[in-house]
Amino acid sequence: MGIFDLSALSTENWLMIIFAVLVLGFLAFDLGILHNKAEKTSTRSALFQTIFWVALSLSFGILIWFFDGDTPAIRSKNTIDYITAYLMEWALSVDNIFIILVILRYFKVDEKYYHKILFWGILGALVMRGTFITVAWQIVSHFHFILYIFGAILIGTGYKMLNEKEDNFDPAESPVLRFAKRFLPFTDENRNGQFVIRRNDGKRFFTPLFLVILLIETTDLIFALDSIPAVFAITQNPFIVYTSNVFAVMGLRAMFFLLADIMDKFRYLQRGLSFILMFIGSKMVLTLLNEPWAKSIVDIGFEIHIPAWLSLAVILVVLSGSILISLVTKESEE
């Protein structure tokens, strides 16, 4: 037997290897070949890249359909959970795009540097989310009741989104920005898109682009506090949670360039997202009534079970409906 016994790898292990090769391979291709110099990304290129990442993400779902599970029923459930989690994260990423756009415009970043900033920002997001998912999974594994807390958080977040304005984010008010400016040496120079520069006296200074990355990473972490509990409310399978999250985040950069100039057209999308969060949170909280100790207090006489396909259907209907209503009302106003 060799050092590595490949026969001992499970099907899910193999899928994770395929997943890692795909993600790392396309990241290297993206940075080293496709965008190896600073230039503005065209809408046409963004469209093709968005289609590519959506197709790749759904193709991975097909692999899950054929291989991730010992029975057709398990494979079917894992596939529906993956697509539902992917759509959930993809939808929430649209709100993230708005925040990123506000940050870039606040710092007056040249559009030719957008890709570089988003590349490193998303790379950092992948690491942070991987860490967050691992920690969350360990907590859920040992303290199952945390899922009900996740559900309550989602309901609260959805309600807050329903009642807040989309343009209430102000980078100047960020405590992270104020902290960084107070304790780190900064310069107004960019020097061809560098994050850190060294002056003639040997001293290092951080550039405004570093602040942009810092704000994008911290705001993504805040978004992860909403999106990852939402995915755990759909499935507790860490493989499904992480792969769906990563594929959605990987497509975020291309989607940003595709939607940046038309974000104002989706005026009702935030309301749709708030409804989805409240639905997923309510689904999780209601299953609390299935717990033995809860039945001893309130016994409704039956088990509450909302199937995965119904969650997927609700997300699809609400997303498509909010986008359609946004476009129709926009056209009627014009």
C-alpha positions as a Markdown table, in Angstrom:
| # | Residue | x | y | z |
|---|---|---|---|---|
| 1 | Met | 0.0 | 0.0 | 0.0 |
| 2 | Gly | 1.3 | 3.4 | -0.9 |
| 3 | Ile | 1.5 | 6.5 | 1.3 |
| 4 | Phe | -1.9 | 7.6 | 0.0 |
| 5 | Asp | -4.6 | 5.0 | -0.2 |
| 6 | Leu | -6.9 | 6.5 | -2.9 |
| 7 | Ser | -9.3 | 3.6 | -2.5 |
| 8 | Ala | -10.1 | 4.7 | 1.0 |
| 9 | Leu | -11.4 | 8.0 | -0.3 |
| 10 | Ser | -15.2 | 8.3 | -0.2 |
| 11 | Thr | -17.3 | 9.7 | -3.1 |
| 12 | Glu | -17.7 | 13.0 | -1.2 |
| 13 | Asn | -13.9 | 13.2 | -0.7 |
| 14 | Trp | -13.5 | 12.8 | -4.5 |
| 15 | Leu | -16.1 | 15.5 | -5.1 |
| 16 | Met | -14.2 | 17.8 | -2.7 |
| 17 | Ile | -11.0 | 17.1 | -4.6 |
| 18 | Ile | -12.7 | 17.9 | -8.0 |
| 19 | Phe | -14.2 | 21.0 | -6.4 |
| 20 | Ala | -10.8 | 22.2 | -5.1 |
| 21 | Val | -9.1 | 21.6 | -8.4 |
| 22 | Leu | -11.8 | 23.5 | -10.3 |
| 23 | Val | -11.8 | 26.5 | -8.0 |
| 24 | Leu | -8.0 | 26.8 | -7.6 |
| 25 | Gly | -7.5 | 26.1 | -11.3 |
| 26 | Phe | -9.8 | 28.8 | -12.5 |
| 27 | Leu | -8.5 | 31.3 | -9.9 |
| 28 | Ala | -5.0 | 30.8 | -11.3 |
| 29 | Phe | -6.3 | 31.1 | -14.8 |
| 30 | Asp | -8.2 | 34.2 | -14.0 |
| 31 | Leu | -5.3 | 36.1 | -12.3 |
| 32 | Gly | -2.4 | 34.7 | -14.4 |
| 33 | Ile | -3.9 | 34.7 | -17.9 |
| 34 | Leu | -7.4 | 36.2 | -18.2 |
| 35 | His | -6.7 | 39.4 | -16.2 |
| 36 | Asn | -2.9 | 39.7 | -15.9 |
| 37 | Lys | -3.0 | 43.4 | -16.5 |
| 38 | Ala | -5.1 | 46.3 | -15.1 |
| 39 | Glu | -8.0 | 47.1 | -17.5 |
| 40 | Lys | -11.7 | 47.7 | -17.3 |
| 41 | Thr | -13.9 | 44.6 | -17.6 |
| 42 | Ser | -16.5 | 44.9 | -20.4 |
| 43 | Thr | -20.2 | 44.1 | -19.9 |
| 44 | Arg | -19.9 | 41.4 | -22.6 |
| 45 | Ser | -17.0 | 39.7 | -20.8 |
| 46 | Ala | -18.9 | 39.9 | -17.5 |
| 47 | Leu | -21.9 | 38.3 | -19.1 |
| 48 | Phe | -19.9 | 35.4 | -20.4 |
| 49 | Gln | -18.1 | 34.9 | -17.1 |
| 50 | Thr | -21.4 | 35.0 | -15.2 |
| 51 | Ile | -22.9 | 32.4 | -17.5 |
| 52 | Phe | -19.8 | 30.3 | -17.1 |
| 53 | Trp | -19.8 | 30.4 | -13.3 |
| 54 | Val | -23.6 | 29.6 | -13.1 |
| 55 | Ala | -23.1 | 26.7 | -15.6 |
| 56 | Leu | -20.1 | 25.4 | -13.6 |
| 57 | Ser | -22.0 | 25.7 | -10.3 |
| 58 | Leu | -25.1 | 23.8 | -11.7 |
| 59 | Ser | -22.8 | 21.2 | -13.3 |
| 60 | Phe | -21.3 | 20.5 | -9.9 |
| 61 | Gly | -24.9 | 20.0 | -8.7 |
| 62 | Ile | -25.2 | 17.3 | -11.4 |
| 63 | Leu | -22.1 | 15.5 | -10.0 |
| 64 | Ile | -23.8 | 15.6 | -6.6 |
| 65 | Trp | -27.0 | 14.2 | -8.1 |
| 66 | Phe | -25.0 | 11.2 | -9.5 |
| 67 | Phe | -22.5 | 10.5 | -6.8 |
| 68 | Asp | -23.1 | 12.2 | -3.4 |
| 69 | Gly | -25.1 | 9.5 | -1.5 |
| 70 | Asp | -25.7 | 5.8 | -1.2 |
| 71 | Thr | -29.3 | 5.9 | -2.4 |
| 72 | Pro | -31.2 | 7.9 | -5.1 |
| 73 | Ala | -33.3 | 9.6 | -2.3 |
| 74 | Ile | -30.2 | 10.8 | -0.5 |
| 75 | Arg | -28.5 | 12.0 | -3.7 |
| 76 | Ser | -31.7 | 13.8 | -4.7 |
| 77 | Lys | -32.0 | 15.5 | -1.3 |
| 78 | Asn | -28.3 | 16.6 | -1.4 |
| 79 | Thr | -28.7 | 18.0 | -4.9 |
| 80 | Ile | -31.8 | 20.0 | -3.9 |
| 81 | Asp | -30.1 | 21.2 | -0.8 |
| 82 | Tyr | -27.1 | 22.3 | -2.8 |
| 83 | Ile | -29.1 | 24.2 | -5.4 |
| 84 | Thr | -31.2 | 25.8 | -2.7 |
| 85 | Ala | -28.2 | 26.9 | -0.7 |
| 86 | Tyr | -26.5 | 28.2 | -3.9 |
| 87 | Leu | -29.5 | 30.2 | -4.9 |
| 88 | Met | -29.8 | 31.6 | -1.3 |
| 89 | Glu | -26.1 | 32.7 | -1.3 |
| 90 | Trp | -26.3 | 34.0 | -4.9 |
| 91 | Ala | -29.3 | 36.1 | -4.1 |
| 92 | Leu | -27.8 | 37.6 | -0.9 |
| 93 | Ser | -24.6 | 38.3 | -2.9 |
| 94 | Val | -26.6 | 40.9 | -4.9 |
| 95 | Asp | -27.1 | 43.0 | -1.8 |
| 96 | Asn | -23.3 | 42.6 | -1.2 |
| 97 | Ile | -22.7 | 44.0 | -4.7 |
| 98 | Phe | -24.4 | 47.2 | -3.8 |
| 99 | Ile | -22.2 | 47.7 | -0.8 |
| 100 | Ile | -19.0 | 46.9 | -2.8 |
| 101 | Leu | -20.1 | 49.5 | -5.4 |
| 102 | Val | -20.7 | 52.1 | -2.7 |
| 103 | Ile | -17.2 | 51.5 | -1.3 |
| 104 | Leu | -15.5 | 51.7 | -4.7 |
| 105 | Arg | -17.3 | 54.9 | -5.6 |
| 106 | Tyr | -16.6 | 56.5 | -2.3 |
| 107 | Phe | -12.8 | 56.0 | -2.8 |
| 108 | Lys | -13.1 | 57.0 | -6.5 |
| 109 | Val | -11.3 | 53.9 | -7.6 |
| 110 | Asp | -10.4 | 53.7 | -11.2 |
| 111 | Glu | -12.5 | 51.0 | -13.0 |
| 112 | Lys | -9.3 | 49.4 | -14.3 |
| 113 | Tyr | -8.5 | 48.3 | -10.8 |
| 114 | Tyr | -11.9 | 46.9 | -10.0 |
| 115 | His | -11.0 | 43.4 | -11.0 |
| 116 | Lys | -7.8 | 43.2 | -8.9 |
| 117 | Ile | -9.6 | 44.5 | -5.9 |
| 118 | Leu | -12.5 | 42.1 | -6.3 |
| 119 | Phe | -10.2 | 39.2 | -6.9 |
| 120 | Trp | -8.3 | 39.6 | -3.7 |
| 121 | Gly | -11.4 | 40.6 | -1.8 |
| 122 | Ile | -13.2 | 37.4 | -2.9 |
| 123 | Leu | -10.1 | 35.3 | -2.2 |
| 124 | Gly | -10.1 | 36.6 | 1.4 |
| 125 | Ala | -13.8 | 36.0 | 1.6 |
| 126 | Leu | -13.3 | 32.3 | 0.7 |
| 127 | Val | -10.8 | 31.9 | 3.5 |
| 128 | Met | -13.0 | 33.7 | 6.1 |
| 129 | Arg | -16.1 | 31.8 | 5.1 |
| 130 | Gly | -14.3 | 28.5 | 5.2 |
| 131 | Thr | -13.2 | 29.3 | 8.7 |
| 132 | Phe | -16.7 | 30.5 | 9.7 |
| 133 | Ile | -18.4 | 27.4 | 8.3 |
| 134 | Thr | -16.0 | 25.1 | 10.0 |
| 135 | Val | -16.5 | 26.8 | 13.4 |
| 136 | Ala | -20.3 | 27.0 | 12.9 |
| 137 | Trp | -20.5 | 23.3 | 11.9 |
| 138 | Gln | -18.5 | 22.3 | 15.1 |
| 139 | Ile | -20.9 | 24.4 | 17.2 |
| 140 | Val | -24.0 | 23.0 | 15.5 |
| 141 | Ser | -22.7 | 19.4 | 15.9 |
| 142 | His | -22.3 | 19.8 | 19.6 |
| 143 | Phe | -25.1 | 22.2 | 20.4 |
| 144 | His | -28.0 | 21.5 | 18.0 |
| 145 | Phe | -30.2 | 24.2 | 19.6 |
| 146 | Ile | -28.0 | 26.8 | 18.0 |
| 147 | Leu | -29.9 | 26.2 | 14.8 |
| 148 | Tyr | -33.0 | 27.7 | 16.4 |
| 149 | Ile | -31.0 | 30.8 | 17.4 |
| 150 | Phe | -29.8 | 31.0 | 13.8 |
| 151 | Gly | -33.5 | 30.9 | 12.7 |
| 152 | Ala | -34.4 | 33.7 | 15.1 |
| 153 | Ile | -31.4 | 35.8 | 13.8 |
| 154 | Leu | -32.6 | 35.3 | 10.2 |
| 155 | Ile | -36.1 | 36.4 | 11.1 |
| 156 | Gly | -34.7 | 39.5 | 12.7 |
| 157 | Thr | -32.4 | 40.2 | 9.9 |
| 158 | Gly | -35.1 | 39.8 | 7.3 |
| 159 | Tyr | -37.4 | 42.2 | 9.2 |
| 160 | Lys | -34.6 | 44.7 | 9.5 |
| 161 | Met | -33.9 | 44.5 | 5.7 |
| 162 | Leu | -37.6 | 45.0 | 5.0 |
| 163 | Asn | -37.7 | 48.3 | 6.9 |
| 164 | Glu | -34.3 | 49.8 | 6.0 |
| 165 | Lys | -33.2 | 51.8 | 2.9 |
| 166 | Glu | -30.8 | 50.3 | 0.4 |
| 167 | Asp | -28.6 | 53.3 | 0.3 |
| 168 | Asn | -28.0 | 53.7 | 4.1 |
| 169 | Phe | -24.4 | 52.4 | 4.0 |
| 170 | Asp | -21.8 | 55.1 | 4.4 |
| 171 | Pro | -18.1 | 54.0 | 4.3 |
| 172 | Ala | -17.0 | 57.2 | 6.2 |
| 173 | Glu | -19.0 | 56.0 | 9.2 |
| 174 | Ser | -17.2 | 52.6 | 9.3 |
| 175 | Pro | -15.4 | 52.0 | 12.6 |
| 176 | Val | -12.9 | 49.8 | 10.7 |
| 177 | Leu | -12.0 | 52.7 | 8.5 |
| 178 | Arg | -11.6 | 55.0 | 11.4 |
| 179 | Phe | -9.5 | 52.5 | 13.3 |
| 180 | Ala | -7.2 | 51.8 | 10.3 |
| 181 | Lys | -6.6 | 55.5 | 9.6 |
| 182 | Arg | -5.8 | 56.1 | 13.2 |
| 183 | Phe | -3.2 | 53.3 | 13.7 |
| 184 | Leu | -1.8 | 52.6 | 10.3 |
| 185 | Pro | 0.4 | 54.8 | 8.1 |
| 186 | Phe | -1.4 | 55.8 | 4.9 |
| 187 | Thr | -0.7 | 57.7 | 1.8 |
| 188 | Asp | -3.0 | 59.0 | -1.0 |
| 189 | Glu | -0.7 | 57.5 | -3.6 |
| 190 | Asn | -1.8 | 54.4 | -5.5 |
| 191 | Arg | 1.2 | 53.7 | -7.8 |
| 192 | Asn | -0.5 | 51.6 | -10.4 |
| 193 | Gly | -2.9 | 49.8 | -8.1 |
| 194 | Gln | -0.6 | 48.7 | -5.3 |
| 195 | Phe | -1.9 | 48.1 | -1.8 |
| 196 | Val | 1.4 | 48.9 | 0.0 |
| 197 | Ile | 4.2 | 51.1 | -1.2 |
| 198 | Arg | 7.7 | 51.8 | 0.0 |
| 199 | Arg | 9.1 | 55.3 | -0.2 |
| 200 | Asn | 12.7 | 56.4 | -0.7 |
| 201 | Asp | 13.3 | 56.5 | 3.0 |
| 202 | Gly | 12.4 | 52.8 | 3.3 |
| 203 | Lys | 9.1 | 53.4 | 5.2 |
| 204 | Arg | 6.0 | 51.4 | 4.1 |
| 205 | Phe | 2.7 | 53.1 | 3.6 |
| 206 | Phe | -0.8 | 51.6 | 2.9 |
| 207 | Thr | -2.7 | 53.0 | -0.1 |
| 208 | Pro | -6.4 | 53.8 | -0.4 |
| 209 | Leu | -6.8 | 50.5 | -2.3 |
| 210 | Phe | -5.8 | 48.7 | 0.9 |
| 211 | Leu | -8.6 | 50.5 | 2.7 |
| 212 | Val | -11.0 | 49.4 | 0.0 |
| 213 | Ile | -9.9 | 45.7 | 0.4 |
| 214 | Leu | -10.2 | 46.1 | 4.2 |
| 215 | Leu | -13.8 | 47.5 | 4.0 |
| 216 | Ile | -14.9 | 44.8 | 1.5 |
| 217 | Glu | -13.5 | 42.0 | 3.6 |
| 218 | Thr | -15.2 | 43.3 | 6.8 |
| 219 | Thr | -18.5 | 43.9 | 5.2 |
| 220 | Asp | -18.4 | 40.5 | 3.6 |
| 221 | Leu | -17.8 | 39.0 | 7.1 |
| 222 | Ile | -21.0 | 40.9 | 8.3 |
| 223 | Phe | -22.9 | 39.4 | 5.3 |
| 224 | Ala | -21.6 | 36.0 | 6.2 |
| 225 | Leu | -23.2 | 36.3 | 9.6 |
| 226 | Asp | -26.5 | 36.3 | 7.8 |
| 227 | Ser | -25.9 | 34.1 | 4.8 |
| 228 | Ile | -24.2 | 31.1 | 6.5 |
| 229 | Pro | -26.8 | 30.7 | 9.2 |
| 230 | Ala | -29.4 | 30.8 | 6.3 |
| 231 | Val | -27.6 | 27.9 | 4.6 |
| 232 | Phe | -27.3 | 25.9 | 7.8 |
| 233 | Ala | -31.1 | 26.3 | 8.1 |
| 234 | Ile | -31.3 | 24.5 | 4.8 |
| 235 | Thr | -28.7 | 21.8 | 5.4 |
| 236 | Gln | -26.1 | 20.9 | 8.1 |
| 237 | Asn | -23.9 | 19.0 | 5.6 |
| 238 | Pro | -20.6 | 21.0 | 5.7 |
| 239 | Phe | -19.7 | 19.8 | 2.2 |
| 240 | Ile | -22.9 | 21.2 | 0.7 |
| 241 | Val | -22.7 | 24.4 | 2.8 |
| 242 | Tyr | -19.1 | 25.2 | 1.7 |
| 243 | Thr | -19.3 | 24.2 | -1.9 |
| 244 | Ser | -22.5 | 26.2 | -2.5 |
| 245 | Asn | -21.1 | 29.2 | -0.7 |
| 246 | Val | -17.8 | 29.2 | -2.6 |
| 247 | Phe | -19.4 | 28.8 | -6.1 |
| 248 | Ala | -21.8 | 31.7 | -5.3 |
| 249 | Val | -19.0 | 33.9 | -4.1 |
| 250 | Met | -16.8 | 32.9 | -7.1 |
| 251 | Gly | -19.5 | 34.2 | -9.4 |
| 252 | Leu | -19.9 | 37.4 | -7.5 |
| 253 | Arg | -17.1 | 39.2 | -9.2 |
| 254 | Ala | -18.4 | 38.6 | -12.7 |
| 255 | Met | -22.0 | 39.4 | -11.6 |
| 256 | Phe | -20.7 | 42.7 | -10.1 |
| 257 | Phe | -19.5 | 43.9 | -13.5 |
| 258 | Leu | -22.7 | 42.8 | -15.1 |
| 259 | Leu | -25.1 | 44.5 | -12.6 |
| 260 | Ala | -23.1 | 47.5 | -11.4 |
| 261 | Asp | -24.7 | 49.9 | -13.8 |
| 262 | Ile | -28.3 | 48.6 | -13.4 |
| 263 | Met | -28.5 | 48.0 | -9.6 |
| 264 | Asp | -31.0 | 50.7 | -9.2 |
| 265 | Lys | -33.5 | 48.8 | -11.4 |
| 266 | Phe | -33.9 | 46.1 | -8.8 |
| 267 | Arg | -35.8 | 48.2 | -6.3 |
| 268 | Tyr | -37.9 | 45.4 | -4.9 |
| 269 | Leu | -35.2 | 42.7 | -4.7 |
| 270 | Gln | -34.2 | 43.7 | -1.1 |
| 271 | Arg | -37.8 | 43.1 | -0.1 |
| 272 | Gly | -37.7 | 39.7 | -1.8 |
| 273 | Leu | -34.5 | 38.8 | 0.1 |
| 274 | Ser | -36.0 | 39.9 | 3.4 |
| 275 | Phe | -39.0 | 37.6 | 2.8 |
| 276 | Ile | -36.7 | 34.7 | 1.9 |
| 277 | Leu | -34.7 | 35.2 | 5.1 |
| 278 | Met | -37.8 | 35.3 | 7.2 |
| 279 | Phe | -39.2 | 32.2 | 5.5 |
| 280 | Ile | -36.0 | 30.2 | 6.1 |
| 281 | Gly | -35.7 | 31.5 | 9.7 |
| 282 | Ser | -39.4 | 30.6 | 10.4 |
| 283 | Lys | -38.9 | 27.2 | 8.9 |
| 284 | Met | -36.0 | 26.5 | 11.3 |
| 285 | Val | -37.8 | 28.0 | 14.4 |
| 286 | Leu | -41.0 | 26.0 | 13.7 |
| 287 | Thr | -39.1 | 22.7 | 13.7 |
| 288 | Leu | -38.4 | 23.5 | 17.4 |
| 289 | Leu | -41.9 | 22.1 | 18.0 |
| 290 | Asn | -40.7 | 18.7 | 16.9 |
| 291 | Glu | -38.3 | 18.5 | 19.9 |
| 292 | Pro | -39.5 | 16.0 | 22.6 |
| 293 | Trp | -39.2 | 18.7 | 25.4 |
| 294 | Ala | -41.3 | 21.1 | 23.3 |
| 295 | Lys | -44.0 | 18.5 | 22.7 |
| 296 | Ser | -44.3 | 18.1 | 26.4 |
| 297 | Ile | -45.3 | 21.8 | 26.5 |
| 298 | Val | -47.2 | 22.2 | 23.2 |
| 299 | Asp | -48.1 | 19.1 | 21.3 |
| 300 | Ile | -49.7 | 20.0 | 18.0 |
| 301 | Gly | -50.3 | 16.4 | 17.1 |
| 302 | Phe | -48.1 | 16.1 | 14.1 |
| 303 | Glu | -44.4 | 16.6 | 13.0 |
| 304 | Ile | -43.6 | 19.9 | 11.2 |
| 305 | His | -41.6 | 19.1 | 8.1 |
| 306 | Ile | -41.0 | 21.6 | 5.2 |
| 307 | Pro | -39.5 | 19.6 | 2.4 |
| 308 | Ala | -36.3 | 20.9 | 0.6 |
| 309 | Trp | -38.1 | 21.1 | -2.7 |
| 310 | Leu | -40.6 | 23.6 | -1.2 |
| 311 | Ser | -37.8 | 25.8 | 0.1 |
| 312 | Leu | -36.2 | 25.8 | -3.3 |
| 313 | Ala | -39.6 | 26.6 | -5.0 |
| 314 | Val | -40.2 | 29.5 | -2.6 |
| 315 | Ile | -36.7 | 31.0 | -3.2 |
| 316 | Leu | -37.1 | 30.7 | -7.0 |
| 317 | Val | -40.6 | 32.2 | -7.0 |
| 318 | Val | -39.7 | 35.1 | -4.7 |
| 319 | Leu | -36.5 | 35.9 | -6.5 |
| 320 | Ser | -38.0 | 35.9 | -10.0 |
| 321 | Gly | -41.1 | 37.7 | -8.8 |
| 322 | Ser | -39.2 | 40.5 | -7.1 |
| 323 | Ile | -36.9 | 41.0 | -10.1 |
| 324 | Leu | -39.9 | 40.9 | -12.5 |
| 325 | Ile | -41.9 | 43.4 | -10.4 |
| 326 | Ser | -38.8 | 45.7 | -10.2 |
| 327 | Leu | -38.4 | 45.7 | -14.0 |
| 328 | Val | -42.1 | 46.2 | -14.7 |
| 329 | Thr | -42.6 | 49.0 | -12.3 |
| 330 | Lys | -39.4 | 50.7 | -13.5 |
| 331 | Glu | -40.6 | 50.6 | -17.1 |
| 332 | Ser | -44.0 | 51.9 | -16.2 |
| 333 | Glu | -42.5 | 54.9 | -14.3 |
| 334 | Glu | -40.3 | 55.7 | -17.3 |
